[in-house]
Amino acid sequence: MAGNVRVVLNRQVGKRLLTPRETADYLGLKVDTIYRKARMRELPSVKVGRALRFDVVALERYVEQHAIQSLE
């Protein structure tokens, strides 16, 4: 996990949704980049009313799927 973002799972709900700012900190990107990637459907996101949120588990899968493997 990048930066100093502390992820706390809500045991009653079962998932933790991050704000765009928290997601930017988590991925080490700018907030504008997060919004652009969500709009282009590059990052998995959820609309909660008018708010944009990001599921931690889906982000972890995204990172794993987009990791570059070494040539060795």
N, C-alpha and C positions, 0 to 999 in steps of 0.2 A: 504494500500500500504506500503510495507516494505522499509526501508531506506529513502534516500532523493531523490528518483527518482521523477521528476516532469513530468507528462504525459501531453502533449499538443496535442490536436486533430487538425488535419489539416482539416478545414471545407471544403476546396475545394475538397479534396479527400474523406473525410468522415471516414477514419480510420488512426490510428497511429500505425506504425510498429516500434518495438523496436529492437535494436541490441542485440546480445547475452550478452554483458556486461550489458546493461540496463535491460534485462530480468533477469539476475542473481541477480542484485540489487533488482529488483521488487519482486522476489520470495525468496530472502535471501539464494540463493544457489551459488556455485562456477561456474565459466564460463565453466569449463570442464564438470561439471554435466549437464549444459544446453545443450552443444553439444551432450553429450551421450544420454540424454533423447530425443532430437530431432532425432538423428540417429536411435534410437530404436522405434521411432514413439510414444513415451509416452507424448511428448509435441507437441501441434499443432504449426507448423512452415510453413514458406513460403520461397521459393527460389526466390530471385530477382537477376537475372543473376547468379553470383557465390556467392552472399551474402545471408546469412541466416538471416531471420527476423521473428519476433513474433508479432502477432496481440494482442493488449491489451484486446479487448473484448473476444477473444478466450481464452486468459490466465485467465481472470476473470471467465469464464465458467469452465475452467479446475480446478481452485481452489475450486469453489463451488461444483463441482461434486466429488472432492476428499477430501472434509472436513469430518472429523470424528465426528459423532453425539454423544452426551453424552448419557449415559445409563439411565438417570433420566427421 
